[in-house]
Amino acid sequence: MKKLGLLLLGIVAGLTLVLNLGSIIVLAITGAIALTSFHYWRKSISKLAKVFWMAVLIISLIGSVSNIGAFIGIIALIGMYYVWHKWNERTVNPNITKSDDPFTNFERQWSELTK
């Protein structure tokens, strides 16, 4: 039953990620424009250049922040990672218990001593 839930969550997260892939690409582009304009704003000397690069920076930041679909896609990507991580998780056999008897667990005791 747990695998079925993980499968359904993975399918929903995968579809959400694919549907919002364009928004994620636009977010990456506007983020790159914002970083570039901030770089050139700091390097510019004249007031006109500073005003121009600050305007480009503000416009690209507004475009980045208002792109809610990309943030939903990023959350879906995190959900996909969670499903993948839980799907590949190995279960520990509960029947095997550690004993304090040094003769039955010699290998474990020896590895602890040689550390």
DSSP file (Angstrom, degrees, kcal/mol; ACC not computed):
  #  RESIDUE AA STRUCTURE BP1 BP2  ACC     N-H-->O    O-->H-N    N-H-->O    O-->H-N    TCO  KAPPA ALPHA  PHI   PSI    X-CA   Y-CA   Z-CA
    1    1 A M     >        0   0    0      0, 0.0     4,-1.9     0, 0.0     5,-0.2   0.000 360.0 360.0 360.0 -35.2    0.0    0.0    0.0
    2    2 A K  H  >  +     0   0    0      1,-0.2     4,-2.1     2,-0.2     5,-0.2   0.889 360.0  51.6 -66.4 -38.0    2.9    2.3    0.7
    3    3 A K  H  > S+     0   0    0      2,-0.2     4,-2.4     1,-0.2    -1,-0.2   0.862 106.9  54.2 -66.2 -35.4    4.4    1.7   -2.7
    4    4 A L  H  > S+     0   0    0      2,-0.2     4,-2.5     1,-0.2    -1,-0.2   0.911 109.0  48.0 -65.1 -42.3    1.0    2.6   -4.3
    5    5 A G  H  X S+     0   0    0     -4,-1.9     4,-2.4     2,-0.2    -2,-0.2   0.905 112.5  48.4 -63.9 -41.6    0.9    5.9   -2.5
    6    6 A L  H  X S+     0   0    0     -4,-2.1     4,-2.4     2,-0.2    -2,-0.2   0.888 110.8  51.8 -65.3 -38.0    4.4    6.7   -3.5
    7    7 A L  H  X S+     0   0    0     -4,-2.4     4,-2.3     2,-0.2    -2,-0.2   0.923 111.6  45.8 -64.5 -44.5    3.6    5.8   -7.1
    8    8 A L  H  X S+     0   0    0     -4,-2.5     4,-2.4     2,-0.2     5,-0.2   0.907 113.5  49.1 -65.5 -41.3    0.6    8.1   -7.2
    9    9 A L  H  X S+     0   0    0     -4,-2.4     4,-2.5     1,-0.2    -1,-0.2   0.888 111.5  50.4 -64.1 -38.9    2.5   10.9   -5.6
   10   10 A G  H  X S+     0   0    0     -4,-2.4     4,-2.4     2,-0.2    -2,-0.2   0.888 110.4  48.9 -65.9 -39.8    5.3   10.4   -8.1
   11   11 A I  H  X S+     0   0    0     -4,-2.3     4,-2.5     2,-0.2     5,-0.2   0.928 113.9  45.6 -66.3 -44.9    2.9   10.5  -11.0
   12   12 A V  H  X S+     0   0    0     -4,-2.4     4,-2.4     2,-0.2    -2,-0.2   0.922 115.4  46.7 -64.5 -44.2    1.2   13.7   -9.8
   13   13 A A  H  X S+     0   0    0     -4,-2.5     4,-2.3    -5,-0.2    -1,-0.2   0.888 112.4  51.1 -65.8 -38.2    4.6   15.3   -9.0
   14   14 A G  H  X S+     0   0    0     -4,-2.4     4,-2.5     2,-0.2    -2,-0.2   0.922 111.4  46.5 -65.4 -44.0    6.0   14.3  -12.4
   15   15 A L  H  X S+     0   0    0     -4,-2.5     4,-2.5     2,-0.2    -2,-0.2   0.908 113.1  49.9 -64.1 -41.3    3.0   15.6  -14.3
   16   16 A T  H  X S+     0   0    0     -4,-2.4     4,-1.5    -5,-0.2    -2,-0.2   0.900 111.4  49.4 -63.6 -40.2    3.1   18.9  -12.3
   17   17 A L  H  < S+     0   0    0     -4,-2.3    -2,-0.2     2,-0.2    -1,-0.2   0.921 112.1  47.0 -65.1 -44.2    6.8   19.2  -13.1
   18   18 A V  H >< S+     0   0    0     -4,-2.5     3,-1.0     1,-0.2     4,-0.3   0.896 111.9  50.7 -66.1 -39.5    6.4   18.6  -16.8
   19   19 A L  H 3< S+     0   0    0     -4,-2.5     3,-0.3     1,-0.2    -1,-0.2   0.794 115.5  42.3 -69.2 -27.3    3.5   21.1  -17.0
   20   20 A N  T 3X S+     0   0    0     -4,-1.5     4,-1.8    -5,-0.2    -1,-0.2   0.212  82.0 104.1-103.4  14.8    5.5   23.8  -15.2
   21   21 A L  H <> S+     0   0    0     -3,-1.0     4,-2.0     1,-0.2    -1,-0.2   0.882  79.3  53.0 -64.7 -38.5    8.8   23.2  -17.1
   22   22 A G  H  > S+     0   0    0     -4,-0.3     4,-2.3    -3,-0.3    -1,-0.2   0.895 108.1  50.8 -63.0 -39.9    8.3   26.2  -19.2
   23   23 A S  H  > S+     0   0    0      1,-0.2     4,-2.3     2,-0.2    47,-0.3   0.871 108.4  52.2 -65.4 -36.5    7.8   28.4  -16.2
   24   24 A I  H  X S+     0   0    0     -4,-1.8     4,-2.1     2,-0.2    -1,-0.2   0.893 109.3  49.6 -67.0 -38.6   11.0   27.0  -14.6
   25   25 A I  H  X S+     0   0    0     -4,-2.0     4,-2.2     2,-0.2    -2,-0.2   0.917 111.3  48.9 -65.5 -42.5   12.9   27.9  -17.8
   26   26 A V  H  X S+     0   0    0     -4,-2.3     4,-2.8     1,-0.2     5,-0.3   0.886 109.6  53.0 -64.4 -38.0   11.5   31.4  -17.8
   27   27 A L  H  X S+     0   0    0     -4,-2.3     4,-2.2     1,-0.2    -1,-0.2   0.905 109.1  49.2 -62.9 -40.6   12.4   31.7  -14.1
   28   28 A A  H  X S+     0   0    0     -4,-2.1     4,-2.1     2,-0.2    -2,-0.2   0.898 112.3  48.3 -65.3 -39.4   16.0   30.7  -14.8
   29   29 A I  H  X S+     0   0    0     -4,-2.2     4,-2.3     2,-0.2    -2,-0.2   0.937 113.3  45.5 -67.6 -46.4   16.2   33.3  -17.7
   30   30 A T  H  X S+     0   0    0     -4,-2.8     4,-2.3     1,-0.2    -1,-0.2   0.854 112.2  52.9 -67.3 -32.6   14.8   36.1  -15.6
   31   31 A G  H  X S+     0   0    0     -4,-2.2     4,-2.4    -5,-0.3    -1,-0.2   0.900 109.3  48.8 -65.8 -39.7   17.1   35.2  -12.8
   32   32 A A  H  X S+     0   0    0     -4,-2.1     4,-2.4     2,-0.2    -2,-0.2   0.888 111.0  50.2 -66.6 -38.5   20.1   35.3  -15.1
   33   33 A I  H  X S+     0   0    0     -4,-2.3     4,-2.7     2,-0.2     5,-0.2   0.904 110.5  50.6 -64.6 -40.1   19.0   38.7  -16.4
   34   34 A A  H  X S+     0   0    0     -4,-2.3     4,-2.1     2,-0.2    -2,-0.2   0.917 111.8  46.7 -64.0 -43.3   18.6   39.9  -12.8
   35   35 A L  H  X S+     0   0    0     -4,-2.4     4,-2.0     2,-0.2    -1,-0.2   0.903 114.0  48.1 -65.4 -40.2   22.1   38.7  -11.9
   36   36 A T  H  X S+     0   0    0     -4,-2.4     4,-2.5     2,-0.2     5,-0.2   0.921 112.3  48.0 -66.2 -44.0   23.6   40.2  -15.1
   37   37 A S  H  X S+     0   0    0     -4,-2.7     4,-2.1     1,-0.2    -1,-0.2   0.866 110.8  51.7 -67.7 -34.3   21.9   43.6  -14.6
   38   38 A F  H  X S+     0   0    0     -4,-2.1     4,-2.0    -5,-0.2    -1,-0.2   0.898 109.7  50.6 -65.5 -39.2   23.0   43.6  -10.9
   39   39 A H  H  X S+     0   0    0     -4,-2.0     4,-1.5     1,-0.2    -2,-0.2   0.943 114.1  42.6 -62.3 -48.6   26.6   43.0  -12.0
   40   40 A Y  H  X S+     0   0    0     -4,-2.5     4,-1.5     1,-0.2    -1,-0.2   0.808 110.0  58.2 -71.5 -27.8   26.5   45.8  -14.6
   41   41 A W  H  < S+     0   0    0     -4,-2.1    -1,-0.2    -5,-0.2    -2,-0.2   0.907 108.0  46.6 -64.9 -40.9   24.8   48.1  -12.2
   42   42 A R  H  < S+     0   0    0     -4,-2.0    -2,-0.2     1,-0.2    -1,-0.2   0.831 115.9  45.4 -70.2 -30.6   27.6   47.7   -9.7
   43   43 A K  H  < S+     0   0    0     -4,-1.5    -1,-0.2    -5,-0.2    -2,-0.2   0.685  90.3 103.0 -85.7 -18.4   30.2   48.2  -12.4
   44   44 A S     <  -     0   0    0     -4,-1.5    -3,-0.0     1,-0.1     3,-0.0  -0.327  47.3-170.5 -71.9 149.2   28.6   51.3  -14.1
   45   45 A I        +     0   0    0     -2,-0.0    -1,-0.1     5,-0.0     2,-0.1   0.801  59.9  74.2-105.5 -43.1   30.0   54.7  -13.4
   46   46 A S  S  > S-     0   0    0      1,-0.1     4,-1.9     4,-0.0     5,-0.1  -0.375  77.5-127.4 -79.2 155.3   27.5   57.1  -14.9
   47   47 A K  H  > S+     0   0    0      1,-0.2     4,-2.5     2,-0.2     5,-0.2   0.873 108.7  55.6 -67.4 -37.8   24.1   57.9  -13.4
   48   48 A L  H  > S+     0   0    0      1,-0.2     4,-2.3     2,-0.2    -1,-0.2   0.909 108.7  47.1 -63.5 -41.7   22.3   57.1  -16.6
   49   49 A A  H  > S+     0   0    0      2,-0.2     4,-2.7     1,-0.2     5,-0.2   0.898 111.6  51.4 -66.2 -39.8   23.8   53.6  -16.8
   50   50 A K  H  X S+     0   0    0     -4,-1.9     4,-2.1     2,-0.2    -2,-0.2   0.910 111.0  47.7 -63.3 -41.7   23.0   53.0  -13.1
   51   51 A V  H  X S+     0   0    0     -4,-2.5     4,-2.2     2,-0.2    -2,-0.2   0.916 112.8  49.4 -65.0 -42.9   19.4   54.0  -13.6
   52   52 A F  H  X S+     0   0    0     -4,-2.3     4,-2.2     1,-0.2    -2,-0.2   0.943 113.8  43.8 -61.5 -49.2   19.1   51.8  -16.7
   53   53 A W  H  X S+     0   0    0     -4,-2.7     4,-2.1     1,-0.2    -1,-0.2   0.831 112.4  53.0 -70.1 -30.3   20.5   48.7  -15.1
   54   54 A M  H  X S+     0   0    0     -4,-2.1     4,-2.5    -5,-0.2    -1,-0.2   0.884 109.0  50.1 -69.7 -37.0   18.5   49.3  -11.9
   55   55 A A  H  X S+     0   0    0     -4,-2.2     4,-2.4     2,-0.2    -2,-0.2   0.917 111.6  47.8 -65.0 -42.8   15.3   49.4  -14.1
   56   56 A V  H  X S+     0   0    0     -4,-2.2     4,-2.3     1,-0.2    -2,-0.2   0.903 112.2  50.9 -63.3 -39.9   16.3   46.2  -15.8
   57   57 A L  H  X S+     0   0    0     -4,-2.1     4,-2.3     2,-0.2    -2,-0.2   0.926 111.2  46.6 -63.4 -45.8   17.0   44.6  -12.4
   58   58 A I  H  X S+     0   0    0     -4,-2.5     4,-2.4     2,-0.2     5,-0.2   0.913 113.0  49.2 -65.4 -42.5   13.6   45.6  -11.0
   59   59 A I  H  X S+     0   0    0     -4,-2.4     4,-2.1     1,-0.2    -1,-0.2   0.910 113.3  46.4 -63.9 -41.8   11.7   44.5  -14.0
   60   60 A S  H  X S+     0   0    0     -4,-2.3     4,-2.0     2,-0.2    -1,-0.2   0.862 111.7  51.3 -70.8 -34.2   13.5   41.1  -14.0
   61   61 A L  H  X S+     0   0    0     -4,-2.3     4,-2.8     2,-0.2     5,-0.2   0.905 109.9  49.3 -68.0 -39.9   12.9   40.6  -10.3
   62   62 A I  H  X S+     0   0    0     -4,-2.4     4,-2.2     1,-0.2    -2,-0.2   0.914 111.8  49.7 -63.4 -41.2    9.2   41.4  -10.6
   63   63 A G  H  < S+     0   0    0     -4,-2.1     4,-0.3    -5,-0.2    -2,-0.2   0.866 113.1  46.9 -63.5 -35.9    9.1   38.9  -13.5
   64   64 A S  H >< S+     0   0    0     -4,-2.0     3,-1.0     1,-0.2    -2,-0.2   0.932 114.1  44.7 -71.6 -46.2   10.9   36.3  -11.4
   65   65 A V  H 3< S+     0   0    0     -4,-2.8    -2,-0.2     1,-0.2    -1,-0.2   0.859 110.5  54.2 -69.8 -34.8    8.8   36.7   -8.2
   66   66 A S  T 3< S+     0   0    0     -4,-2.2     2,-1.8    -5,-0.2    -1,-0.2   0.498  81.0  98.1 -79.0  -1.1    5.5   36.8  -10.1
   67   67 A N    X>  +     0   0    0     -3,-1.0     4,-1.0    -4,-0.3     3,-0.7  -0.552  43.1 161.9 -87.0  74.6    6.3   33.4  -11.8
   68   68 A I  H 3>  +     0   0    0     -2,-1.8     4,-1.9     1,-0.2    -1,-0.2   0.785  65.6  65.5 -68.8 -28.3    4.3   31.3   -9.3
   69   69 A G  H 3> S+     0   0    0      1,-0.2     4,-2.1    -3,-0.2    -1,-0.2   0.852  98.8  53.4 -63.1 -34.0    4.1   28.3  -11.7
   70   70 A A  H <> S+     0   0    0     -3,-0.7     4,-2.3   -47,-0.3    -1,-0.2   0.885 106.7  51.1 -68.9 -37.4    7.9   27.9  -11.5
   71   71 A F  H  X S+     0   0    0     -4,-1.0     4,-2.0     2,-0.2    -2,-0.2   0.882 109.7  50.1 -67.9 -36.0    7.7   27.7   -7.7
   72   72 A I  H  X S+     0   0    0     -4,-1.9     4,-2.1     2,-0.2    -2,-0.2   0.895 110.5  51.0 -65.2 -39.4    5.0   25.1   -8.0
   73   73 A G  H  X S+     0   0    0     -4,-2.1     4,-2.0     2,-0.2    -2,-0.2   0.870 108.4  51.1 -64.5 -37.4    7.3   23.2  -10.4
   74   74 A I  H  X S+     0   0    0     -4,-2.3     4,-2.0     2,-0.2    -1,-0.2   0.892 109.2  50.5 -67.3 -39.2   10.2   23.4   -8.0
   75   75 A I  H  X S+     0   0    0     -4,-2.0     4,-2.1     2,-0.2    -2,-0.2   0.887 109.5  51.6 -64.1 -37.8    8.0   22.0   -5.2
   76   76 A A  H  X S+     0   0    0     -4,-2.1     4,-2.3     2,-0.2    -2,-0.2   0.873 107.2  53.2 -65.2 -36.5    7.0   19.2   -7.6
   77   77 A L  H  X S+     0   0    0     -4,-2.0     4,-2.1     2,-0.2    -2,-0.2   0.899 108.4  49.4 -64.2 -40.0   10.7   18.5   -8.2
   78   78 A I  H  X S+     0   0    0     -4,-2.0     4,-2.3     2,-0.2    -2,-0.2   0.894 110.2  51.7 -64.1 -39.5   11.3   18.3   -4.5
   79   79 A G  H  X S+     0   0    0     -4,-2.1     4,-2.4     2,-0.2    -2,-0.2   0.885 107.7  51.8 -63.6 -39.2    8.3   15.9   -4.3
   80   80 A M  H  X S+     0   0    0     -4,-2.3     4,-2.6     2,-0.2    -2,-0.2   0.904 109.4  49.8 -63.4 -40.9    9.9   13.7   -7.0
   81   81 A Y  H  X S+     0   0    0     -4,-2.1     4,-2.7     2,-0.2    -2,-0.2   0.913 110.1  51.1 -63.6 -41.5   13.1   13.6   -5.1
   82   82 A Y  H  X S+     0   0    0     -4,-2.3     4,-2.6     2,-0.2     5,-0.2   0.923 111.5  47.1 -61.2 -44.6   11.2   12.5   -2.0
   83   83 A V  H  X S+     0   0    0     -4,-2.4     4,-2.5     2,-0.2    -2,-0.2   0.927 113.3  48.2 -63.6 -44.7    9.4    9.8   -3.8
   84   84 A W  H  X S+     0   0    0     -4,-2.6     4,-1.8     1,-0.2    -1,-0.2   0.908 113.1  48.3 -62.1 -41.3   12.7    8.5   -5.4
   85   85 A H  H  < S+     0   0    0     -4,-2.7     4,-0.2     1,-0.2    -2,-0.2   0.922 115.1  43.6 -66.5 -43.9   14.4    8.6   -2.1
   86   86 A K  H >< S+     0   0    0     -4,-2.6     3,-0.7     1,-0.2    -2,-0.2   0.833 111.1  55.4 -71.1 -31.9   11.6    6.7   -0.3
   87   87 A W  H 3< S+     0   0    0     -4,-2.5    -1,-0.2     1,-0.2    -2,-0.2   0.889 112.2  42.1 -68.1 -37.6   11.2    4.2   -3.1
   88   88 A N  T 3< S+     0   0    0     -4,-1.8    -1,-0.2    -5,-0.2     2,-0.2   0.343  86.3 123.7 -91.6   7.0   14.9    3.2   -3.0
   89   89 A E    <   -     0   0    0     -3,-0.7     2,-0.4    -4,-0.2    -3,-0.1  -0.479  58.4-133.9 -70.2 134.9   15.1    3.1    0.8
   90   90 A R        -     0   0    0     -2,-0.2     2,-0.3     1,-0.0    -2,-0.1  -0.729  13.3-134.3 -93.0 138.3   16.2   -0.2    2.1
   91   91 A T        -     0   0    0     -2,-0.4     2,-0.4     1,-0.0    -1,-0.0  -0.697  14.8-128.5 -92.4 144.0   14.4   -1.8    5.0
   92   92 A V        -     0   0    0     -2,-0.3    -1,-0.0     1,-0.0     3,-0.0  -0.740  26.5-113.3 -90.3 136.5   16.2   -3.3    7.9
   93   93 A N    >   -     0   0    0     -2,-0.4     3,-1.0     1,-0.2    -1,-0.0  -0.578  22.6-158.2 -70.6 116.0   15.3   -6.8    8.9
   94   94 A P  T 3  S+     0   0    0      0, 0.0    -1,-0.2     0, 0.0    -2,-0.0   0.645  84.1  69.9 -73.6 -11.7   13.6   -6.6   12.3
   95   95 A N  T 3  S+     0   0    0      2,-0.0     2,-0.6     1,-0.0    -2,-0.1   0.737  82.4  81.0 -77.0 -21.5   14.4  -10.3   13.1
   96   96 A I    <   -     0   0    0     -3,-1.0     2,-0.3     2,-0.0    -1,-0.0  -0.759  64.5-179.3 -88.8 119.9   18.1   -9.6   13.4
   97   97 A T        -     0   0    0     -2,-0.6     2,-0.4     0, 0.0    -2,-0.0  -0.868  29.2-113.6-118.4 151.9   18.9   -8.2   16.8
   98   98 A K        -     0   0    0     -2,-0.3     2,-0.3     2,-0.0     7,-0.0  -0.681  30.9-157.9 -83.1 135.3   22.2   -7.2   18.3
   99   99 A S        -     0   0    0     -2,-0.4     6,-0.0     2,-0.2     0, 0.0  -0.843  19.8-139.7-111.3 150.6   23.4   -9.3   21.1
  100  100 A D  S    S+     0   0    0     -2,-0.3    -1,-0.1     4,-0.0    -2,-0.0   0.464  70.6 112.4 -86.5  -1.0   25.9   -8.2   23.8
  101  101 A D    >>  -     0   0    0      1,-0.2     4,-1.4     2,-0.0     3,-0.6  -0.624  58.6-154.5 -73.9 117.5   27.5  -11.6   23.7
  102  102 A P  T 34 S+     0   0    0      0, 0.0     7,-0.2     0, 0.0    -1,-0.2   0.724  89.5  59.1 -68.9 -19.5   31.0  -11.1   22.3
  103  103 A F  T >4 S+     0   0    0      1,-0.2     3,-0.5     2,-0.1    -2,-0.0   0.823 107.6  43.6 -79.9 -29.7   31.2  -14.7   21.0
  104  104 A T  T <4 S+     0   0    0     -3,-0.6     3,-0.2     1,-0.2    -1,-0.2   0.778 122.2  38.0 -84.0 -25.9   28.2  -14.5   18.8
  105  105 A N  T 3X S+     0   0    0     -4,-1.4     4,-2.3     1,-0.2    -1,-0.2  -0.353  71.2 140.3-118.9  51.1   29.0  -11.1   17.4
  106  106 A F  H <> S+     0   0    0     -3,-0.5     4,-2.8     1,-0.2     5,-0.2   0.891  71.0  52.7 -63.7 -40.3   32.8  -11.4   17.0
  107  107 A E  H  > S+     0   0    0      2,-0.2     4,-2.2     1,-0.2    -1,-0.2   0.913 111.0  46.8 -63.7 -42.1   33.0   -9.6   13.7
  108  108 A R  H  > S+     0   0    0      2,-0.2     4,-1.8     1,-0.2    -1,-0.2   0.919 114.3  47.3 -65.6 -42.9   31.1   -6.6   15.0
  109  109 A Q  H  X S+     0   0    0     -4,-2.3     4,-2.0     1,-0.2    -2,-0.2   0.895 111.8  50.6 -64.7 -39.9   33.2   -6.4   18.2
  110  110 A W  H  X S+     0   0    0     -4,-2.8     4,-2.0     1,-0.2    -1,-0.2   0.895 109.4  50.2 -67.5 -38.7   36.4   -6.8   16.2
  111  111 A S  H  < S+     0   0    0     -4,-2.2     4,-0.3     1,-0.2    -1,-0.2   0.850 110.4  50.6 -67.9 -32.4   35.4   -4.0   13.8
  112  112 A E  H >< S+     0   0    0     -4,-1.8     3,-0.6     1,-0.2    -2,-0.2   0.866 111.6  48.3 -70.5 -35.3   34.6   -1.7   16.8
  113  113 A L  H 3< S+     0   0    0     -4,-2.0    -2,-0.2     1,-0.2    -1,-0.2   0.842 109.7  51.3 -73.6 -32.0   38.0   -2.5   18.4
  114  114 A T  T 3<        0   0    0     -4,-2.0    -1,-0.2     1,-0.2    -2,-0.2   0.420 360.0 360.0 -88.3   3.6   40.0   -1.8   15.2
  115  115 A K    <         0   0    0     -3,-0.6    -1,-0.2    -4,-0.3    -2,-0.1   0.501 360.0 360.0 -71.4 360.0   38.4    1.6   14.5
